[in-house]
Amino acid sequence: MTIIRLFLSLASVYNWELKQLDINNAFLHGVLKEYVYMVAPPGLTSTQLGQVFKLKKNALYGLKQASKEWFAKLSSFLLFMGYTQSMNDHTLFINSPEGSFTSLLVYVDNIILAGNDKEEIERIKQTLNQTFKIKDLGNLGYFFGFELVRKG
């Protein structure tokens, strides 16, 4: 919560754009690095009693590894796009070339996008959408118990 408060305070002081994004089916983008077996889900009948299934590629909601693998995939994507991961809070990514500033604060599949560079904000939104399919929730209004209202 401390980083969220700090992030929103800086956005207010510097009058940054604040956008909220939601990644569709985020955990399904994670790639498993180990073998995971599961029993047949309800409604799917198998031909042999006791048969299990091996997941081939993607993580599933509910797996312990799903959140970790999703964040690893998103992190590597943002690093590839030129963002730097904060050493103090690994959920914060920053891009600041020559007077421009754009940052992303990630919480599971929710992202707050902030900065003074409208072109970069649009570029990263489009690229995230092409790669992961996002819901652009527009201007940030409510996030983790914080209600944001811009005046003036």
ABEGO torsion letter per residue (X at the ends): XAAAAAAAAAAAAAGBBBBBBBBBGAAAABBBABBBBBBBBBGBBBABBGBBBBBAABBBBGBAAAAAAAAAAAAAAAAAAGBBBBAABAABBBBBBGGBBBBBBBBGABBBBBEABAAAAAAAAAAAAAAAEBBBAEBBABBGGBBBBBBX
